[in-house]
Amino acid sequence: MKNVLLSFLIVAFAFAGYAQHTQFTGPNKRLQVKQTTLNPAEGLVGSALIPGQKLYDFDIIGYTWNDLQALNYGNVMQRMWAYSDGTVGSSWLCAGENDDPDRGAGYNYYDGNNWGEPDWHVGPDDRMGSPSYAPYGPEGEIISLYRYAVGAGPIYFYIRETKGEGDWEELELLPPDGVSLVWHSMITSGENFEYIHLLALTYDAAYNGQEHALLYYRSSDGGQTWDISEQVIDGLGPDYFADINSLSYAWANPVGSTIAFTYGFDEFGGRIFKSTDNGDSWTIIPVFDSPFSGIDPPETSDRFGCGVGTSAIALDSQGKAHVAFSRMVKNFQPDGVYYEPFTDGMIYWNEDMPVLDTTTISANTMEYLEEGGYLMGWVIGDETYEIPDGQPNYANALCAFPQFSLDAQDNMFVAYCSLAPGFSNGTFDYRHVILNRSFDGGNSWVGQIDLNTDLLFVFSECVFPMMAPLIDDMVHVTYQEDNEPGINQWLANHDPVENRIHHMAIPTSSLVGVNPNVEVSNFEVSQVYPNPSSGQVGINLKLDRSSEVSIVIMNVMGQQVQSLNSKAFEAGSHPFNFDVSDLDAGVYYLSVTSGEQQITRKFVIQ
């Protein structure tokens, strides 16, 4: 596993990111697209951040020609686990060129020193979909997949007792008569991860009064038997929804006997379903209330703020739920629901916060979310940005596919992908993986970090982040990367290409404005003064103890324009002045480094 490098530039932009939101312009600003649903048998064939700054190393752990890691406006399921012994298991949706091997679960394993050779297809070469990955038993692992067959498609489980080695044992879960089980999500719980929890969607025929139903299953013996089977949890049945949206549900990592998942976060609202007795009973916790009925929606409506259907959830050490979901603008029209894929905003909520509504989410502004402490992410870009005509949109929002993880101190880390203005192939802009974090229970967020600003990513589409749900001293993230904006499968934005699965292991010590788990900064830096300036600028540096200090000034292209080489200073206050009269007008960053700690200030030259 490669070392992770952090550039001082990223800190500057993390702090600068909260100053303003990008204003989108052009004819695509309020583009409306009708919602559609992909058939499970198909996988249709067919700046504020500057390039060139070396940030994080990565490993390529796998490949795929099928680039649809999530679909139908839904979620990426749990597909990675970082074990306490330093090993990591990872899975992803995978297919070879021309479907050889066919679509299924790719897999790789990190043994504490190196990643192995990727497995392109776990199990027999049948066409399968939507893998979930989890630990199973004291030392083992489990992967689940659906195999679509009209009116009879089952869920398959592949289990081995020792992670990373040995043969996979196959087990089959048959669906209710006359339907298939598809688009499922799986986790494990218990002291030895002995419980399997499964949510799966029915398909091909109406079930229990719904066009599609979401069924819950639980097993304590590796899928040999299911003590809870085909259960429609109260709050998800025909009295609440005429139809269940595929993959609009996401599990939290269990805490003791508390398990939870999100559902919806679309035009009909968003809910948490929580059980404190390992799935025996459930409580509904509203997160976002919608005025529209899931049984009798209106024929038409004005534009309104809501979610797109993607969400992520985490439980802290006390069992309190924390949620992230994508902001979306929709409206009802006589022929269906229409959404605006160039809607910005990643929303945060926890159980101590008021329930959201369409007014707060808003169709026109993110200000209400920001004022209420709900806004944790947005597109990082210039003050104004014109959306390219035909820009691929993933049938989702500008900030999409969140993943939510916690460490033992309840520090929170959220990853998602976002449009990256300024990174372009000359026609369309790329998307990058963004990471944000909170060290105070969600009361504030340190700032967004783009993980893909290295020169290697100048022509890279980096999407579908998958994050290990438990964090020790590393944040483990995988994502899909290729050189074409958009996706080939389903939306046919480009011809088929080989996609790479990247893994990054990022030390939590580098993901800070201030690291909560290490020594507090031994110095303070004033704001740059005067600001704006046209002649000289100054700062005041206060050291708690003798230290080596270096200072650099950069322009917005990341180029160093002035510097003070590392020099020893005694404890106390130290003023510094810099002549900037020869510099062009614009935005600059002044970064002070002492040891491994760094503080960056932004200023303007007129």
N, C-alpha and C positions, 0 to 999 in steps of 0.2 A: 504494500500500500504506500503510495507516494506521499511525500511531505506536502503540507499545505502552506502556501505562501500568501501573506496579506500585504497589499500595498497601502501606503498611507492615503492614497487618493480615494479609496473606497470610504474611508471615514468622513472625508470632506463631503462626499455626496450623500452619505447617510444622514448627516445633519442638515444638509441643504435641501433634502427632499421634502421637508415639511413646510418650506416657505410658501409654495404656491402649487396649484394644480394646473396641468396642461389644459388649454382651451382648444377643443377640436374644431376644425373648420372644413369647408368643402362640401360637395354634394352628398357625400356618404355619411355625414355626421349623424343623421337620423335615418339611415337606411333601415328598412323594415323587412324582415324575412319571415315567412310562414314556417311554423314548427312542423316537422315531419319526424317519422320514426323509422329507423333502420330495422330490417328484418334480421333476426338472429342467425339465419342461414347464410346471410351475406356478409362479406367484408369487402364491399364493392371494389373490384379490381379496376382496375382501370385507369446635441443631446446633453443631457445632464450626466451621461455616462460616456466615457471616451474610449474608443477602440485603442488597443495597443498597450494597456496596462496589465501586466502579468499579475494575476490574483491567485487562482487556485489550480493546482495540478489535479489530474483526473486519471482514472484507468478506464479503458474500454473493456467492459466485461461481457458484452454480447452484441448480437446483431439481429435485425429483423427487416424483412421486406414488407410486412404488414405493419402499417404505422398508426393503427387506430387503437391506442391504449385505453381510450375512453370514448364513449359514443352516446348519442341521444341526449346530449346536454347533461350527461351524468358524471359520476365520480370515478377516479382511479382507485381501485380497491387496495387493501393492504398487500404489498408485494415484497416487503423486505423486513428482515429482523436482524438486529445487532445483538449477539449473545454476550453474556457476562464474561465469557472466557476469551473475548476478543475476536471471535469468528463472526462472519456475516453470511447470511443466506439471502439470495435475491432471485426474483422471478419477474417475467414480463410477458406480454402477448408477443408471440414470435411466429414467423413463417419464413420459409426460404424463397428464393427467386422462383416465380411461377408456381408458388405454393408447393415447393419441394424442399424440405418437408412441409406438410400442410400446417395450417394455423393451429397453434396450441400454446403450451407454456415453455418459454425459454427459462433456463436456470443456470446459475453459477454460484460458487461457494468460495469464500475467503477463509483460509485456514489459520489466519493470524499472521501470516507472512506474505502470501501471494494468492491471487485469484487463479482458479483453475481454467481449463478450457471450457467454453460455454456449451451447454447442452441445448441444441436447437429445438428439441421436442421431447418433453417428459412423457413417458408412456407410449402406447402404440400410435402409429401414424394415422390417427383419425382426426377429422377436423373438429377442433374444440375451441372454446372461447372463454374470455374473462377470468384469467387465473387469479386466485388469492393464495397467499403464502403465509404460514404461521409456524411457530414452534409447536412440537407435539411430543408429549411424554418428557421424561427427565433429560433425554439427550437427542431427541429426534426432531423431525420436521414434517410438514404436510402441505400439499398443494391441492387445490380444488379447481375443477374446470367443468363447464357444461358441454355436452355433445348434443347438438340439435338434431332431432328426428321428429317429423311432423306428428304431433299428438302423442309422443312417447319419449321425448328426449330426457335423459337422466343427468344427474350430477355425478362426476367421478372424483374420487379422492385418491391421491398418491401419497403413501406414508412410508417412511423408513425410520427405524429405531435409532440409528446413529446418523446425525446430520453430516452431509458431505460425502457419505460413502455408502456402498451397498446398493442392493436392488430396491426399487420402489414396489410396495404392495398396493394393488389396485382394489378399491372398493366402490360399489355402485349404489347410488340412491335413486330409486325409481320415482317417477312423478305420480300424482293422482291420475286416475283413468281419464284418458281423452285429452290431456294437455302435456306440454313439455315444461321443464324447468330450465330457465335461462337467466342470464344476467344476474348472477348471484354474488354474495359477499360473505366471507367466512373469517372468523377469528377463533382463537382458543383461549380458555381460561382455566383457573385452578392452580394449585400449588405446583403441580407438574404438568400443566397445560393439558390436562386429561379431558377437558370438556371441549367439544366442538360446537360452535354456534353458527348457524347458517340462515341467511335470508336469501330467498330465491323467488323469481317472478314466474307466474304461470303464463303460458303462451299457447296460441292456436285455437282456443275456444274460451268462451266465457266461463268463469269459475265463481261460484258462490255469489252470483249477482253482480259481478264486476267483469269488465272486459279483460283486465289483467289483475291478478291478486298477488299480494306479497305474503309469502308463507315463511313461518319461522320453524326451525328444527333445532333440536339439541341432542347430543350423544355424549355418553361418558365412557364409551368403550371403543373409540376409534372408528365409529360409523358402523359397527356390527349391528347395533340396535339404536333406536331413537326414542327416548322416553317422552319427548315432545316432538310431534310430527304434524305437518300440514296445518299449523296453527295460524289463523288470521288474528293478529293482536288487536285488541279493542282500540279503536281510534284509526284503524287502517282499512276497515271493512266497508261494505256497500252503504252503510248509513252515513259515511263520511266522504267517500270518493267513488265516483262512477268508474274510475280507471286509476291504476297506479302507474306512475311514470318510471320507466326503467332506469336503474342505476342512480336514482335520486335519493339513495340511502347510503349511509356510511357508518361503520362501526367505530367506536372509541376503543382504545386499549383498555381492557378491564382493570379495575382496582379492587382486589379482594373478590368479594361476591357481587360487586356492582358492575353491571354492564350497561351499555347505552349505545344508541344509534340515532342519527338524524334522519328525518324524512322530509322531502319536499323542497322548501326554499325556492319556490317558483311562484306562479301567479296565485296559488291557493294558500300561501303561507308556508311557515317552516316550524317544525316541531322536533323536540327530543323525546325519545322513548327510553325511559330509564328503569332498570330493575335492580333492586338491592338484594335480591335473593337468587341471583344467577339465572334469571329467566323464568322463575315460577310465576311472578306477577309483574305488572308494568304500570308506570305512571307516565302521563303525558305532560310535558313541560312546553308551553308555547314560547317560541322565540320571536316569531314574526307573524302577526295576525293580518290576514287579507280580508277585505270586504266581500270577496267573491266566493261562491259556493263551489265545492268540488263535486257536487251532485247536479246542480242546476246553474251553470255559469251563464253570464249574460250573453246576448247575441252581439252587442257592441259595447265599447267603453272608450273613455278617454285614455290617453297614455298614463301609465302609473309606474311607480318604482316598486321593485320586488326583487326576487332572485331568479337566476337562470336554471337552477336545479343542481348546481355543484356546491358541496359543503364538506367540511371536515370538523371533527369533534375530538376533544381530549378530556379526560377526567384527571383532576389533580389529586394529590395525596389524600384529600378529604372527601373525594368523590364528587366534587363540584364540577359541573360541565362547562367547557369553554368551546365556542363554535366560531368558525370562519366560513363565510360564504360570499359568492360573487354577486355584486349588484347588477341588476338588469332593469331595463325599461320595456314594458310590454303593453299591448292593447288587444282587446277582443274585437274581431270583425266577423261578419256573417259566415265566412268560410273557414274560420279557425282563429288560433292565437298567433299574433305576430310579435316578434322580439326585435330589439335593436342591438346588433352584435357589437357595435362600437360604443357600448356603455362602459364607463369606467368605475372602479371602486372595489376594494376588498373590505368586507364588513366583519367586525369582531363583536362578539356578545358573550356574556357569562350569566350565570343564574342570579347574580346580585343586581343585574341591570334591568331597567324597565323593558317590557315587551315592545318590539318594534312594530311600526305600521307603515303603510304606503306613503303617508305624508312625510315621515322622517326619512325614509329611503329616497323618496322624491324622484320624479321623472326629469327634473330640470337642474338640480344642484346637489353637490355632496356636502354643502355647508351644514345642513342639519345633522348629518351623521357625524361630522367633525366636531361640532359643538357638543354633541352628546357623548363623545368619547368612543363612538362606534367605528370610526374609519381608521383602518390600519394599513391600507395599501392603495396605490393608484399608479397609473402610468408615469414613469419617470421620464420627463422630456422637457423640451423648450416651452416657453410661455404659450406659444401657439403652435399648432401642428395640423397640417392638412392631410387627411387620410387618403392614401393613394387609391385611385379608382380600381376596383376589383380586388382590393386587399383581402387575402384569405382571413377567415374569421373563426374557424373551428366550430361553427354553430354554437358559439359560447360568447362570453364577455371578454373585454380587453384584459382583465385580471381573472384568471381561470384556474380550475383544477387544484384547489388548496389541499395541503397536507399539514397536519397539526401534531406536534410532538412535545413532550415534556421531559425534563430531567428530574433527579431525585429531590431537588430543591424547589420544584414547581416552576422553574424558569421555562418560558414558553418559546417555541420556535415554529414558525409557520412558513412553508414554502408554497409557491404558486408560480405559474408562468404568466408573463405579461408582454404586451407589445413593447418593442425596444426602438423607439424613434432614433434615427441616425445610423442604425445598422440595417443596410439595405443591399439588395442585389442589383439595384438600379431601376427596378420596377416596383417591388414590394418590400415592405419592412419585415424584419425577422422578429421572432419572439425569444425571450430569454427567461431563465429561471431566477426568481427573486426570492430572497430570504429576509424575513423580519423576525424580531425577537423582543420579548418583554421580560424584565426581571422584577416586576412588581405586581404580578397577578393580573396583568392586562390593563392596569391603570394608565400605562404609557408604553409606547413602542420606541425602541432605540432608533430605528430608521431602516429603510429598505437597502438591501445589498443585491446588486446584480452579480450573479455568479459567473457570467459569461462575457466578460469584457476583454479577455485575453485576445491577442492578435489571431490566435487559432480559431476564434469564434466570430471573426469579422463577417464571414459568410456562412453562419450556422443558425439553423432553427433548433432551439432548445426548448422542449415542451414536455408535458406530462411528468412532472416531478413525482417521485415516489420516495418516501422518507421513513426510516426506521422509527417506530412510535416511541421507543424508550431511548433516552440519550444519557451517556455517561460523560466522558470528556470529549466525545466526538459527535458531530451531527452527520449522519450518514444519509446521503441523497443520491438517488439515481434519476436519470432522465433520458429521453430519447433525442438524438441529434442527427440531422442531415443538413444538406446544403440548399434545400428548397423551402421557401415560405409556404405554410399550409400543409395539407395532407393529401395523399393519393386516395386512400380508402374512403368510401362514403361520399366525400365532397369533391373528389377528383380535381384538386387544385393543380396537380402536376403529374407527370408520368411516374411509374414505380421506380424507386431508388432504394439502395440499401441504407438502412438507418443503423446507427450505432447506439448502444446503451452505455452511457457514461456513469461512473461511480465517483463521487467526491466524499472524502472523509475530512470534515472541517473541524478543527479544534474549537471548542466553545470559547477558549481563551482569546481567540481572534475575532469573535463575533460581537464586538463590544464597542460602545462609546466608552464604557467603563466595565471591566470584567468583574462580575459580582462574586466570583469565587477565588480571586487572587488579591494580592495586596492593593489597597486603594492608591490611586495616583498620588505621587509625591510632589506634584507641582500644579500650579494654576496659571492660566493664560487669559489675559483680558481680551475683550473684543479689539479688533483693529480700529485705530483712531488716527485722523478723522476718517469717516466712512460715509459718503464717498470722499475721494481725495484726488488731487491732481499734482501734488508735489511730493511730500513725504508722508509716510505712514509709520505708526508706532504701535508697539504692544508693551505690556508690562508682564514680566515673568516672575512668579513667586515660587521659590524652591523651599521645600521643607528640610532638605539636607543637600549636601554637596553632590553634584551630579554632572555627568557629561551631557551636553545639550547641543542639538543641531537644529537649524531652521532653514526651511526652503519656501520659496514662493513659486507657484505654478500658474500658468494661464489655463483657460478652459480646454485647451488641447492636451493638457497633461505635461506640457513642456516646462522644465525648470528655467525660470528667468532670473532668479537671484538665490543666493544661499549663504548660510553661515556654517562652515564646517564644524564638526564636533569639537567642542571645547569644554574644559572643566570650569564650573562655576560654584561658588560657595553658596550655602543656604542664605536665603533672604530675597529681596526684591531686585530685579534687574530690568531696566528699561532698554528697549531696542528700537532703533529708527532705521528706516530704509528709504532711500531716494528712488521714487518710482516715476519721476518726471519724464523719463525716456520711454516708458512703457505705453503701449497703445491703450486707448479707452476700452473698457470691458470688465468682465468678472475675473477675479483672481482668488487663489487660495493660499493662505499662509499656514504652514504646518510645523509645529514644534515637537521634537522627539527627545525624550529623556529615557535612556535605557530601552525597554520594550514598550513603553507607553507613549501615547501620541495624542495631541489635541490639535484640531484644525479649525481655522477661522476663515470666513468668506468676506471679501471686501470688493469694492467697485472703484475703478479709476475712471474719472470723467474726462 
